[in-house]
Amino acid sequence: MKPKCVECESTFAPQRFALGYRTCLECGEKTIRAVNEQLKKQCAPAYNKGAYMFITDMQMVRDLGR
């Protein structure tokens, strides 16, 4: 029996299911693209001449650029 995608109900490879995935390639790609777009908006240089950092909470937002 082939596993079914939890989002679109299509079947996908049993090997993918064995690796722990519960979605087909197409649905998985849509999901990760949305997550990546969100993460792009949460990166900023925290301090002058500093490297880009992942902004995780409002306190970091208040301290940006200081």
PDBQT receptor file of N, H, CA, C and O in Angstrom, charges set to zero:
ATOM      1  N   MET A   1       0.839  -1.182   0.000  1.00  0.00    +0.000 N 
ATOM      2  CA  MET A   1       0.000   0.000   0.000  1.00  0.00    +0.000 C 
ATOM      3  C   MET A   1       0.884   1.246   0.000  1.00  0.00    +0.000 C 
ATOM      4  O   MET A   1       1.791   1.364   0.824  1.00  0.00    +0.000 OA
ATOM      5  N   LYS A   2       0.626   2.159  -0.907  1.00  0.00    +0.000 N 
ATOM      6  H   LYS A   2      -0.111   2.062  -1.576  1.00  0.00    +0.000 HD
ATOM      7  CA  LYS A   2       1.402   3.389  -0.995  1.00  0.00    +0.000 C 
ATOM      8  C   LYS A   2       0.843   4.428  -0.024  1.00  0.00    +0.000 C 
ATOM      9  O   LYS A   2      -0.372   4.522   0.152  1.00  0.00    +0.000 OA
ATOM     10  N   PRO A   3       1.715   5.199   0.601  1.00  0.00    +0.000 N 
ATOM     11  CA  PRO A   3       1.245   6.250   1.516  1.00  0.00    +0.000 C 
ATOM     12  C   PRO A   3       0.584   7.397   0.760  1.00  0.00    +0.000 C 
ATOM     13  O   PRO A   3       0.876   7.630  -0.413  1.00  0.00    +0.000 OA
ATOM     14  N   LYS A   4      -0.312   8.112   1.444  1.00  0.00    +0.000 N 
ATOM     15  H   LYS A   4      -0.549   7.922   2.396  1.00  0.00    +0.000 HD
ATOM     16  CA  LYS A   4      -1.007   9.251   0.841  1.00  0.00    +0.000 C 
ATOM     17  C   LYS A   4      -0.539  10.546   1.480  1.00  0.00    +0.000 C 
ATOM     18  O   LYS A   4      -0.266  10.609   2.679  1.00  0.00    +0.000 OA
ATOM     19  N   CYS A   5      -0.454  11.571   0.655  1.00  0.00    +0.000 N 
ATOM     20  H   CYS A   5      -0.676  11.519  -0.318  1.00  0.00    +0.000 HD
ATOM     21  CA  CYS A   5      -0.061  12.907   1.106  1.00  0.00    +0.000 C 
ATOM     22  C   CYS A   5      -1.139  13.453   2.044  1.00  0.00    +0.000 C 
ATOM     23  O   CYS A   5      -2.331  13.297   1.776  1.00  0.00    +0.000 OA
ATOM     24  N   VAL A   6      -0.728  14.090   3.137  1.00  0.00    +0.000 N 
ATOM     25  H   VAL A   6       0.240  14.217   3.354  1.00  0.00    +0.000 HD
ATOM     26  CA  VAL A   6      -1.693  14.638   4.090  1.00  0.00    +0.000 C 
ATOM     27  C   VAL A   6      -2.346  15.915   3.584  1.00  0.00    +0.000 C 
ATOM     28  O   VAL A   6      -3.354  16.352   4.139  1.00  0.00    +0.000 OA
ATOM     29  N   GLU A   7      -1.786  16.523   2.533  1.00  0.00    +0.000 N 
ATOM     30  H   GLU A   7      -0.967  16.168   2.083  1.00  0.00    +0.000 HD
ATOM     31  CA  GLU A   7      -2.346  17.767   2.022  1.00  0.00    +0.000 C 
ATOM     32  C   GLU A   7      -3.218  17.564   0.786  1.00  0.00    +0.000 C 
ATOM     33  O   GLU A   7      -4.313  18.120   0.708  1.00  0.00    +0.000 OA
ATOM     34  N   CYS A   8      -2.744  16.772  -0.186  1.00  0.00    +0.000 N 
ATOM     35  H   CYS A   8      -1.854  16.320  -0.123  1.00  0.00    +0.000 HD
ATOM     36  CA  CYS A   8      -3.486  16.650  -1.446  1.00  0.00    +0.000 C 
ATOM     37  C   CYS A   8      -4.054  15.249  -1.678  1.00  0.00    +0.000 C 
ATOM     38  O   CYS A   8      -4.731  15.020  -2.680  1.00  0.00    +0.000 OA
ATOM     39  N   GLU A   9      -3.792  14.318  -0.775  1.00  0.00    +0.000 N 
ATOM     40  H   GLU A   9      -3.242  14.504   0.039  1.00  0.00    +0.000 HD
ATOM     41  CA  GLU A   9      -4.312  12.954  -0.855  1.00  0.00    +0.000 C 
ATOM     42  C   GLU A   9      -3.766  12.129  -2.026  1.00  0.00    +0.000 C 
ATOM     43  O   GLU A   9      -4.305  11.061  -2.315  1.00  0.00    +0.000 OA
ATOM     44  N   SER A  10      -2.720  12.590  -2.700  1.00  0.00    +0.000 N 
ATOM     45  H   SER A  10      -2.282  13.457  -2.465  1.00  0.00    +0.000 HD
ATOM     46  CA  SER A  10      -2.123  11.779  -3.763  1.00  0.00    +0.000 C 
ATOM     47  C   SER A  10      -1.122  10.807  -3.140  1.00  0.00    +0.000 C 
ATOM     48  O   SER A  10      -0.641  11.035  -2.030  1.00  0.00    +0.000 OA
ATOM     49  N   THR A  11      -0.813   9.735  -3.846  1.00  0.00    +0.000 N 
ATOM     50  H   THR A  11      -1.204   9.549  -4.748  1.00  0.00    +0.000 HD
ATOM     51  CA  THR A  11       0.141   8.761  -3.325  1.00  0.00    +0.000 C 
ATOM     52  C   THR A  11       1.566   9.201  -3.670  1.00  0.00    +0.000 C 
ATOM     53  O   THR A  11       1.796   9.895  -4.660  1.00  0.00    +0.000 OA
ATOM     54  N   PHE A  12       2.507   8.784  -2.839  1.00  0.00    +0.000 N 
ATOM     55  H   PHE A  12       2.321   8.219  -2.035  1.00  0.00    +0.000 HD
ATOM     56  CA  PHE A  12       3.914   9.072  -3.093  1.00  0.00    +0.000 C 
ATOM     57  C   PHE A  12       4.752   7.865  -2.702  1.00  0.00    +0.000 C 
ATOM     58  O   PHE A  12       4.228   6.896  -2.153  1.00  0.00    +0.000 OA
ATOM     59  N   ALA A  13       6.039   7.918  -2.979  1.00  0.00    +0.000 N 
ATOM     60  H   ALA A  13       6.464   8.705  -3.425  1.00  0.00    +0.000 HD
ATOM     61  CA  ALA A  13       6.935   6.777  -2.813  1.00  0.00    +0.000 C 
ATOM     62  C   ALA A  13       7.040   6.318  -1.356  1.00  0.00    +0.000 C 
ATOM     63  O   ALA A  13       7.158   7.141  -0.449  1.00  0.00    +0.000 OA
ATOM     64  N   PRO A  14       6.997   5.008  -1.139  1.00  0.00    +0.000 N 
ATOM     65  CA  PRO A  14       7.145   4.475   0.225  1.00  0.00    +0.000 C 
ATOM     66  C   PRO A  14       8.500   4.819   0.846  1.00  0.00    +0.000 C 
ATOM     67  O   PRO A  14       8.609   4.937   2.067  1.00  0.00    +0.000 OA
ATOM     68  N   GLN A  15       9.534   4.980   0.012  1.00  0.00    +0.000 N 
ATOM     69  H   GLN A  15       9.445   4.883  -0.980  1.00  0.00    +0.000 HD
ATOM     70  CA  GLN A  15      10.850   5.339   0.536  1.00  0.00    +0.000 C 
ATOM     71  C   GLN A  15      10.808   6.721   1.188  1.00  0.00    +0.000 C 
ATOM     72  O   GLN A  15      11.446   6.947   2.216  1.00  0.00    +0.000 OA
ATOM     73  N   ARG A  16      10.066   7.630   0.594  1.00  0.00    +0.000 N 
ATOM     74  H   ARG A  16       9.548   7.447  -0.242  1.00  0.00    +0.000 HD
ATOM     75  CA  ARG A  16       9.921   8.981   1.156  1.00  0.00    +0.000 C 
ATOM     76  C   ARG A  16       9.198   8.904   2.499  1.00  0.00    +0.000 C 
ATOM     77  O   ARG A  16       9.568   9.598   3.446  1.00  0.00    +0.000 OA
ATOM     78  N   PHE A  17       8.189   8.078   2.581  1.00  0.00    +0.000 N 
ATOM     79  H   PHE A  17       7.888   7.514   1.812  1.00  0.00    +0.000 HD
ATOM     80  CA  PHE A  17       7.451   7.880   3.830  1.00  0.00    +0.000 C 
ATOM     81  C   PHE A  17       8.363   7.289   4.900  1.00  0.00    +0.000 C 
ATOM     82  O   PHE A  17       8.285   7.674   6.067  1.00  0.00    +0.000 OA
ATOM     83  N   ALA A  18       9.226   6.355   4.505  1.00  0.00    +0.000 N 
ATOM     84  H   ALA A  18       9.289   6.043   3.557  1.00  0.00    +0.000 HD
ATOM     85  CA  ALA A  18      10.145   5.722   5.452  1.00  0.00    +0.000 C 
ATOM     86  C   ALA A  18      11.139   6.733   6.025  1.00  0.00    +0.000 C 
ATOM     87  O   ALA A  18      11.633   6.551   7.137  1.00  0.00    +0.000 OA
ATOM     88  N   LEU A  19      11.434   7.794   5.276  1.00  0.00    +0.000 N 
ATOM     89  H   LEU A  19      11.033   7.942   4.373  1.00  0.00    +0.000 HD
ATOM     90  CA  LEU A  19      12.336   8.840   5.765  1.00  0.00    +0.000 C 
ATOM     91  C   LEU A  19      11.647   9.808   6.719  1.00  0.00    +0.000 C 
ATOM     92  O   LEU A  19      12.303  10.659   7.320  1.00  0.00    +0.000 OA
ATOM     93  N   GLY A  20      10.325   9.685   6.861  1.00  0.00    +0.000 N 
ATOM     94  H   GLY A  20       9.792   8.994   6.373  1.00  0.00    +0.000 HD
ATOM     95  CA  GLY A  20       9.598  10.516   7.807  1.00  0.00    +0.000 C 
ATOM     96  C   GLY A  20       8.747  11.603   7.188  1.00  0.00    +0.000 C 
ATOM     97  O   GLY A  20       8.110  12.370   7.910  1.00  0.00    +0.000 OA
ATOM     98  N   TYR A  21       8.722  11.689   5.859  1.00  0.00    +0.000 N 
ATOM     99  H   TYR A  21       9.240  11.066   5.272  1.00  0.00    +0.000 HD
ATOM    100  CA  TYR A  21       7.911  12.701   5.191  1.00  0.00    +0.000 C 
ATOM    101  C   TYR A  21       6.466  12.234   5.111  1.00  0.00    +0.000 C 
ATOM    102  O   TYR A  21       6.197  11.049   4.915  1.00  0.00    +0.000 OA
ATOM    103  N   ARG A  22       5.542  13.169   5.262  1.00  0.00    +0.000 N 
ATOM    104  H   ARG A  22       5.761  14.132   5.421  1.00  0.00    +0.000 HD
ATOM    105  CA  ARG A  22       4.113  12.839   5.182  1.00  0.00    +0.000 C 
ATOM    106  C   ARG A  22       3.430  13.554   4.022  1.00  0.00    +0.000 C 
ATOM    107  O   ARG A  22       2.209  13.486   3.878  1.00  0.00    +0.000 OA
ATOM    108  N   THR A  23       4.224  14.246   3.186  1.00  0.00    +0.000 N 
ATOM    109  H   THR A  23       5.216  14.301   3.302  1.00  0.00    +0.000 HD
ATOM    110  CA  THR A  23       3.679  14.956   2.031  1.00  0.00    +0.000 C 
ATOM    111  C   THR A  23       4.399  14.503   0.764  1.00  0.00    +0.000 C 
ATOM    112  O   THR A  23       5.511  13.978   0.816  1.00  0.00    +0.000 OA
ATOM    113  N   CYS A  24       3.741  14.719  -0.373  1.00  0.00    +0.000 N 
ATOM    114  H   CYS A  24       2.837  15.147  -0.415  1.00  0.00    +0.000 HD
ATOM    115  CA  CYS A  24       4.371  14.426  -1.658  1.00  0.00    +0.000 C 
ATOM    116  C   CYS A  24       5.404  15.519  -1.955  1.00  0.00    +0.000 C 
ATOM    117  O   CYS A  24       5.471  16.518  -1.239  1.00  0.00    +0.000 OA
ATOM    118  N   LEU A  25       6.199  15.335  -2.995  1.00  0.00    +0.000 N 
ATOM    119  H   LEU A  25       6.144  14.524  -3.577  1.00  0.00    +0.000 HD
ATOM    120  CA  LEU A  25       7.240  16.308  -3.328  1.00  0.00    +0.000 C 
ATOM    121  C   LEU A  25       6.665  17.681  -3.640  1.00  0.00    +0.000 C 
ATOM    122  O   LEU A  25       7.212  18.696  -3.208  1.00  0.00    +0.000 OA
ATOM    123  N   GLU A  26       5.568  17.721  -4.387  1.00  0.00    +0.000 N 
ATOM    124  H   GLU A  26       5.124  16.897  -4.738  1.00  0.00    +0.000 HD
ATOM    125  CA  GLU A  26       4.987  19.004  -4.784  1.00  0.00    +0.000 C 
ATOM    126  C   GLU A  26       4.491  19.790  -3.571  1.00  0.00    +0.000 C 
ATOM    127  O   GLU A  26       4.779  20.980  -3.447  1.00  0.00    +0.000 OA
ATOM    128  N   CYS A  27       3.758  19.142  -2.689  1.00  0.00    +0.000 N 
ATOM    129  H   CYS A  27       3.524  18.175  -2.791  1.00  0.00    +0.000 HD
ATOM    130  CA  CYS A  27       3.234  19.830  -1.501  1.00  0.00    +0.000 C 
ATOM    131  C   CYS A  27       4.370  20.213  -0.549  1.00  0.00    +0.000 C 
ATOM    132  O   CYS A  27       4.335  21.286   0.054  1.00  0.00    +0.000 OA
ATOM    133  N   GLY A  28       5.366  19.352  -0.413  1.00  0.00    +0.000 N 
ATOM    134  H   GLY A  28       5.394  18.481  -0.903  1.00  0.00    +0.000 HD
ATOM    135  CA  GLY A  28       6.509  19.652   0.434  1.00  0.00    +0.000 C 
ATOM    136  C   GLY A  28       7.275  20.857  -0.077  1.00  0.00    +0.000 C 
ATOM    137  O   GLY A  28       7.737  21.688   0.706  1.00  0.00    +0.000 OA
ATOM    138  N   GLU A  29       7.410  20.950  -1.406  1.00  0.00    +0.000 N 
ATOM    139  H   GLU A  29       7.035  20.276  -2.041  1.00  0.00    +0.000 HD
ATOM    140  CA  GLU A  29       8.124  22.084  -1.986  1.00  0.00    +0.000 C 
ATOM    141  C   GLU A  29       7.350  23.383  -1.774  1.00  0.00    +0.000 C 
ATOM    142  O   GLU A  29       7.951  24.414  -1.473  1.00  0.00    +0.000 OA
ATOM    143  N   LYS A  30       6.034  23.349  -1.926  1.00  0.00    +0.000 N 
ATOM    144  H   LYS A  30       5.545  22.511  -2.170  1.00  0.00    +0.000 HD
ATOM    145  CA  LYS A  30       5.222  24.552  -1.688  1.00  0.00    +0.000 C 
ATOM    146  C   LYS A  30       5.373  25.031  -0.253  1.00  0.00    +0.000 C 
ATOM    147  O   LYS A  30       5.507  26.228   0.003  1.00  0.00    +0.000 OA
ATOM    148  N   THR A  31       5.351  24.092   0.675  1.00  0.00    +0.000 N 
ATOM    149  H   THR A  31       5.243  23.119   0.468  1.00  0.00    +0.000 HD
ATOM    150  CA  THR A  31       5.461  24.433   2.091  1.00  0.00    +0.000 C 
ATOM    151  C   THR A  31       6.812  25.058   2.412  1.00  0.00    +0.000 C 
ATOM    152  O   THR A  31       6.875  26.082   3.092  1.00  0.00    +0.000 OA
ATOM    153  N   ILE A  32       7.892  24.454   1.929  1.00  0.00    +0.000 N 
ATOM    154  H   ILE A  32       7.841  23.622   1.377  1.00  0.00    +0.000 HD
ATOM    155  CA  ILE A  32       9.222  24.963   2.261  1.00  0.00    +0.000 C 
ATOM    156  C   ILE A  32       9.480  26.297   1.578  1.00  0.00    +0.000 C 
ATOM    157  O   ILE A  32      10.204  27.128   2.127  1.00  0.00    +0.000 OA
ATOM    158  N   ARG A  33       8.918  26.527   0.410  1.00  0.00    +0.000 N 
ATOM    159  H   ARG A  33       8.330  25.852  -0.036  1.00  0.00    +0.000 HD
ATOM    160  CA  ARG A  33       9.078  27.833  -0.241  1.00  0.00    +0.000 C 
ATOM    161  C   ARG A  33       8.404  28.927   0.586  1.00  0.00    +0.000 C 
ATOM    162  O   ARG A  33       8.943  30.026   0.716  1.00  0.00    +0.000 OA
ATOM    163  N   ALA A  34       7.234  28.635   1.142  1.00  0.00    +0.000 N 
ATOM    164  H   ALA A  34       6.796  27.742   1.036  1.00  0.00    +0.000 HD
ATOM    165  CA  ALA A  34       6.538  29.613   1.979  1.00  0.00    +0.000 C 
ATOM    166  C   ALA A  34       7.338  29.900   3.254  1.00  0.00    +0.000 C 
ATOM    167  O   ALA A  34       7.438  31.051   3.678  1.00  0.00    +0.000 OA
ATOM    168  N   VAL A  35       7.899  28.870   3.856  1.00  0.00    +0.000 N 
ATOM    169  H   VAL A  35       7.818  27.935   3.512  1.00  0.00    +0.000 HD
ATOM    170  CA  VAL A  35       8.708  29.044   5.060  1.00  0.00    +0.000 C 
ATOM    171  C   VAL A  35       9.956  29.869   4.748  1.00  0.00    +0.000 C 
ATOM    172  O   VAL A  35      10.322  30.756   5.519  1.00  0.00    +0.000 OA
ATOM    173  N   ASN A  36      10.608  29.580   3.623  1.00  0.00    +0.000 N 
ATOM    174  H   ASN A  36      10.311  28.859   2.997  1.00  0.00    +0.000 HD
ATOM    175  CA  ASN A  36      11.812  30.330   3.247  1.00  0.00    +0.000 C 
ATOM    176  C   ASN A  36      11.508  31.797   3.008  1.00  0.00    +0.000 C 
ATOM    177  O   ASN A  36      12.307  32.654   3.385  1.00  0.00    +0.000 OA
ATOM    178  N   GLU A  37      10.377  32.110   2.393  1.00  0.00    +0.000 N 
ATOM    179  H   GLU A  37       9.728  31.413   2.087  1.00  0.00    +0.000 HD
ATOM    180  CA  GLU A  37      10.000  33.509   2.172  1.00  0.00    +0.000 C 
ATOM    181  C   GLU A  37       9.804  34.226   3.502  1.00  0.00    +0.000 C 
ATOM    182  O   GLU A  37      10.198  35.384   3.641  1.00  0.00    +0.000 OA
ATOM    183  N   GLN A  38       9.206  33.562   4.473  1.00  0.00    +0.000 N 
ATOM    184  H   GLN A  38       8.885  32.621   4.361  1.00  0.00    +0.000 HD
ATOM    185  CA  GLN A  38       9.007  34.162   5.791  1.00  0.00    +0.000 C 
ATOM    186  C   GLN A  38      10.348  34.389   6.485  1.00  0.00    +0.000 C 
ATOM    187  O   GLN A  38      10.559  35.437   7.095  1.00  0.00    +0.000 OA
ATOM    188  N   LEU A  39      11.256  33.415   6.396  1.00  0.00    +0.000 N 
ATOM    189  H   LEU A  39      11.084  32.564   5.899  1.00  0.00    +0.000 HD
ATOM    190  CA  LEU A  39      12.555  33.539   7.045  1.00  0.00    +0.000 C 
ATOM    191  C   LEU A  39      13.391  34.656   6.431  1.00  0.00    +0.000 C 
ATOM    192  O   LEU A  39      14.172  35.299   7.133  1.00  0.00    +0.000 OA
ATOM    193  N   LYS A  40      13.239  34.895   5.132  1.00  0.00    +0.000 N 
ATOM    194  H   LYS A  40      12.605  34.374   4.561  1.00  0.00    +0.000 HD
ATOM    195  CA  LYS A  40      13.974  35.979   4.482  1.00  0.00    +0.000 C 
ATOM    196  C   LYS A  40      13.615  37.323   5.093  1.00  0.00    +0.000 C 
ATOM    197  O   LYS A  40      14.457  38.217   5.173  1.00  0.00    +0.000 OA
ATOM    198  N   LYS A  41      12.377  37.465   5.520  1.00  0.00    +0.000 N 
ATOM    199  H   LYS A  41      11.693  36.738   5.455  1.00  0.00    +0.000 HD
ATOM    200  CA  LYS A  41      11.912  38.724   6.093  1.00  0.00    +0.000 C 
ATOM    201  C   LYS A  41      12.342  38.899   7.546  1.00  0.00    +0.000 C 
ATOM    202  O   LYS A  41      12.190  39.983   8.110  1.00  0.00    +0.000 OA
ATOM    203  N   GLN A  42      12.876  37.848   8.152  1.00  0.00    +0.000 N 
ATOM    204  H   GLN A  42      12.999  36.968   7.693  1.00  0.00    +0.000 HD
ATOM    205  CA  GLN A  42      13.249  37.900   9.556  1.00  0.00    +0.000 C 
ATOM    206  C   GLN A  42      14.761  37.982   9.760  1.00  0.00    +0.000 C 
ATOM    207  O   GLN A  42      15.237  37.704  10.860  1.00  0.00    +0.000 OA
ATOM    208  N   CYS A  43      15.521  38.352   8.746  1.00  0.00    +0.000 N 
ATOM    209  H   CYS A  43      15.134  38.578   7.852  1.00  0.00    +0.000 HD
ATOM    210  CA  CYS A  43      16.969  38.486   8.864  1.00  0.00    +0.000 C 
ATOM    211  C   CYS A  43      17.357  39.947   8.695  1.00  0.00    +0.000 C 
ATOM    212  O   CYS A  43      16.853  40.636   7.808  1.00  0.00    +0.000 OA
ATOM    213  N   ALA A  44      18.247  40.408   9.547  1.00  0.00    +0.000 N 
ATOM    214  H   ALA A  44      18.656  39.849  10.268  1.00  0.00    +0.000 HD
ATOM    215  CA  ALA A  44      18.706  41.797   9.471  1.00  0.00    +0.000 C 
ATOM    216  C   ALA A  44      20.047  41.909  10.198  1.00  0.00    +0.000 C 
ATOM    217  O   ALA A  44      20.363  41.084  11.055  1.00  0.00    +0.000 OA
ATOM    218  N   PRO A  45      20.839  42.940   9.851  1.00  0.00    +0.000 N 
ATOM    219  CA  PRO A  45      22.061  43.164  10.637  1.00  0.00    +0.000 C 
ATOM    220  C   PRO A  45      21.667  43.736  11.998  1.00  0.00    +0.000 C 
ATOM    221  O   PRO A  45      21.022  44.781  12.076  1.00  0.00    +0.000 OA
ATOM    222  N   ALA A  46      22.048  43.062  13.040  1.00  0.00    +0.000 N 
ATOM    223  H   ALA A  46      22.572  42.213  12.977  1.00  0.00    +0.000 HD
ATOM    224  CA  ALA A  46      21.628  43.469  14.376  1.00  0.00    +0.000 C 
ATOM    225  C   ALA A  46      22.379  44.700  14.872  1.00  0.00    +0.000 C 
ATOM    226  O   ALA A  46      21.825  45.507  15.618  1.00  0.00    +0.000 OA
ATOM    227  N   TYR A  47      23.627  44.845  14.462  1.00  0.00    +0.000 N 
ATOM    228  H   TYR A  47      24.076  44.189  13.855  1.00  0.00    +0.000 HD
ATOM    229  CA  TYR A  47      24.434  45.964  14.921  1.00  0.00    +0.000 C 
ATOM    230  C   TYR A  47      25.197  46.547  13.741  1.00  0.00    +0.000 C 
ATOM    231  O   TYR A  47      25.354  45.885  12.715  1.00  0.00    +0.000 OA
ATOM    232  N   ASN A  48      25.665  47.767  13.876  1.00  0.00    +0.000 N 
ATOM    233  H   ASN A  48      25.538  48.305  14.709  1.00  0.00    +0.000 HD
ATOM    234  CA  ASN A  48      26.432  48.422  12.829  1.00  0.00    +0.000 C 
ATOM    235  C   ASN A  48      27.637  47.553  12.444  1.00  0.00    +0.000 C 
ATOM    236  O   ASN A  48      28.411  47.128  13.302  1.00  0.00    +0.000 OA
ATOM    237  N   LYS A  49      27.778  47.304  11.166  1.00  0.00    +0.000 N 
ATOM    238  H   LYS A  49      27.149  47.648  10.469  1.00  0.00    +0.000 HD
ATOM    239  CA  LYS A  49      28.851  46.475  10.610  1.00  0.00    +0.000 C 
ATOM    240  C   LYS A  49      28.804  45.037  11.109  1.00  0.00    +0.000 C 
ATOM    241  O   LYS A  49      29.814  44.335  11.068  1.00  0.00    +0.000 OA
ATOM    242  N   GLY A  50      27.664  44.599  11.571  1.00  0.00    +0.000 N 
ATOM    243  H   GLY A  50      26.843  45.170  11.604  1.00  0.00    +0.000 HD
ATOM    244  CA  GLY A  50      27.527  43.239  12.059  1.00  0.00    +0.000 C 
ATOM    245  C   GLY A  50      26.977  42.317  10.984  1.00  0.00    +0.000 C 
ATOM    246  O   GLY A  50      26.457  42.766   9.963  1.00  0.00    +0.000 OA
ATOM    247  N   ALA A  51      27.097  41.049  11.227  1.00  0.00    +0.000 N 
ATOM    248  H   ALA A  51      27.520  40.684  12.056  1.00  0.00    +0.000 HD
ATOM    249  CA  ALA A  51      26.577  40.051  10.302  1.00  0.00    +0.000 C 
ATOM    250  C   ALA A  51      25.052  39.981  10.416  1.00  0.00    +0.000 C 
ATOM    251  O   ALA A  51      24.473  40.399  11.418  1.00  0.00    +0.000 OA
ATOM    252  N   TYR A  52      24.420  39.453   9.385  1.00  0.00    +0.000 N 
ATOM    253  H   TYR A  52      24.890  39.113   8.571  1.00  0.00    +0.000 HD
ATOM    254  CA  TYR A  52      22.973  39.283   9.436  1.00  0.00    +0.000 C 
ATOM    255  C   TYR A  52      22.630  38.219  10.456  1.00  0.00    +0.000 C 
ATOM    256  O   TYR A  52      23.307  37.196  10.561  1.00  0.00    +0.000 OA
ATOM    257  N   MET A  53      21.573  38.472  11.202  1.00  0.00    +0.000 N 
ATOM    258  H   MET A  53      21.023  39.303  11.117  1.00  0.00    +0.000 HD
ATOM    259  CA  MET A  53      21.119  37.530  12.226  1.00  0.00    +0.000 C 
ATOM    260  C   MET A  53      19.639  37.244  12.014  1.00  0.00    +0.000 C 
ATOM    261  O   MET A  53      18.915  38.051  11.431  1.00  0.00    +0.000 OA
ATOM    262  N   PHE A  54      19.208  36.107  12.486  1.00  0.00    +0.000 N 
ATOM    263  H   PHE A  54      19.795  35.452  12.960  1.00  0.00    +0.000 HD
ATOM    264  CA  PHE A  54      17.801  35.741  12.447  1.00  0.00    +0.000 C 
ATOM    265  C   PHE A  54      17.099  36.406  13.620  1.00  0.00    +0.000 C 
ATOM    266  O   PHE A  54      17.454  36.167  14.774  1.00  0.00    +0.000 OA
ATOM    267  N   ILE A  55      16.107  37.239  13.333  1.00  0.00    +0.000 N 
ATOM    268  H   ILE A  55      15.819  37.433  12.396  1.00  0.00    +0.000 HD
ATOM    269  CA  ILE A  55      15.382  37.987  14.354  1.00  0.00    +0.000 C 
ATOM    270  C   ILE A  55      14.260  37.104  14.887  1.00  0.00    +0.000 C 
ATOM    271  O   ILE A  55      13.383  36.674  14.138  1.00  0.00    +0.000 OA
ATOM    272  N   THR A  56      14.300  36.842  16.185  1.00  0.00    +0.000 N 
ATOM    273  H   THR A  56      15.012  37.191  16.794  1.00  0.00    +0.000 HD
ATOM    274  CA  THR A  56      13.353  35.881  16.757  1.00  0.00    +0.000 C 
ATOM    275  C   THR A  56      12.288  36.483  17.666  1.00  0.00    +0.000 C 
ATOM    276  O   THR A  56      11.211  35.904  17.808  1.00  0.00    +0.000 OA
ATOM    277  N   ASP A  57      12.560  37.622  18.279  1.00  0.00    +0.000 N 
ATOM    278  H   ASP A  57      13.435  38.092  18.163  1.00  0.00    +0.000 HD
ATOM    279  CA  ASP A  57      11.556  38.173  19.193  1.00  0.00    +0.000 C 
ATOM    280  C   ASP A  57      11.525  39.699  19.139  1.00  0.00    +0.000 C 
ATOM    281  O   ASP A  57      12.382  40.316  18.506  1.00  0.00    +0.000 OA
ATOM    282  N   MET A  58      10.567  40.294  19.784  1.00  0.00    +0.000 N 
ATOM    283  H   MET A  58       9.871  39.793  20.298  1.00  0.00    +0.000 HD
ATOM    284  CA  MET A  58      10.375  41.747  19.731  1.00  0.00    +0.000 C 
ATOM    285  C   MET A  58      11.515  42.504  20.405  1.00  0.00    +0.000 C 
ATOM    286  O   MET A  58      11.809  43.632  20.008  1.00  0.00    +0.000 OA
ATOM    287  N   GLN A  59      12.162  41.926  21.403  1.00  0.00    +0.000 N 
ATOM    288  H   GLN A  59      11.923  41.010  21.725  1.00  0.00    +0.000 HD
ATOM    289  CA  GLN A  59      13.286  42.600  22.043  1.00  0.00    +0.000 C 
ATOM    290  C   GLN A  59      14.426  42.804  21.051  1.00  0.00    +0.000 C 
ATOM    291  O   GLN A  59      15.080  43.846  21.068  1.00  0.00    +0.000 OA
ATOM    292  N   MET A  60      14.668  41.833  20.199  1.00  0.00    +0.000 N 
ATOM    293  H   MET A  60      14.137  40.986  20.184  1.00  0.00    +0.000 HD
ATOM    294  CA  MET A  60      15.706  41.987  19.169  1.00  0.00    +0.000 C 
ATOM    295  C   MET A  60      15.310  43.074  18.170  1.00  0.00    +0.000 C 
ATOM    296  O   MET A  60      16.170  43.806  17.680  1.00  0.00    +0.000 OA
ATOM    297  N   VAL A  61      14.030  43.182  17.869  1.00  0.00    +0.000 N 
ATOM    298  H   VAL A  61      13.331  42.587  18.267  1.00  0.00    +0.000 HD
ATOM    299  CA  VAL A  61      13.566  44.220  16.952  1.00  0.00    +0.000 C 
ATOM    300  C   VAL A  61      13.808  45.594  17.561  1.00  0.00    +0.000 C 
ATOM    301  O   VAL A  61      14.228  46.510  16.853  1.00  0.00    +0.000 OA
ATOM    302  N   ARG A  62      13.555  45.758  18.842  1.00  0.00    +0.000 N 
ATOM    303  H   ARG A  62      13.214  45.014  19.417  1.00  0.00    +0.000 HD
ATOM    304  CA  ARG A  62      13.768  47.044  19.507  1.00  0.00    +0.000 C 
ATOM    305  C   ARG A  62      15.239  47.427  19.541  1.00  0.00    +0.000 C 
ATOM    306  O   ARG A  62      15.565  48.614  19.506  1.00  0.00    +0.000 OA
ATOM    307  N   ASP A  63      16.130  46.451  19.609  1.00  0.00    +0.000 N 
ATOM    308  H   ASP A  63      15.865  45.487  19.637  1.00  0.00    +0.000 HD
ATOM    309  CA  ASP A  63      17.564  46.714  19.722  1.00  0.00    +0.000 C 
ATOM    310  C   ASP A  63      18.274  46.817  18.379  1.00  0.00    +0.000 C 
ATOM    311  O   ASP A  63      19.477  47.080  18.354  1.00  0.00    +0.000 OA
ATOM    312  N   LEU A  64      17.582  46.621  17.269  1.00  0.00    +0.000 N 
ATOM    313  H   LEU A  64      16.605  46.407  17.290  1.00  0.00    +0.000 HD
ATOM    314  CA  LEU A  64      18.230  46.651  15.954  1.00  0.00    +0.000 C 
ATOM    315  C   LEU A  64      18.890  47.997  15.693  1.00  0.00    +0.000 C 
ATOM    316  O   LEU A  64      18.305  49.047  15.957  1.00  0.00    +0.000 OA
ATOM    317  N   GLY A  65      20.108  47.959  15.175  1.00  0.00    +0.000 N 
ATOM    318  H   GLY A  65      20.584  47.106  14.961  1.00  0.00    +0.000 HD
ATOM    319  CA  GLY A  65      20.797  49.166  14.770  1.00  0.00    +0.000 C 
ATOM    320  C   GLY A  65      21.426  49.963  15.882  1.00  0.00    +0.000 C 
ATOM    321  O   GLY A  65      21.933  51.055  15.627  1.00  0.00    +0.000 OA
ATOM    322  N   ARG A  66      21.419  49.487  17.066  1.00  0.00    +0.000 N 
ATOM    323  H   ARG A  66      21.007  48.599  17.273  1.00  0.00    +0.000 HD
ATOM    324  CA  ARG A  66      22.011  50.238  18.182  1.00  0.00    +0.000 C 
ATOM    325  C   ARG A  66      23.476  49.921  18.321  1.00  0.00    +0.000 C 
ATOM    326  O   ARG A  66      24.142  50.459  19.206  1.00  0.00    +0.000 OA
TER     327      ARG A  66
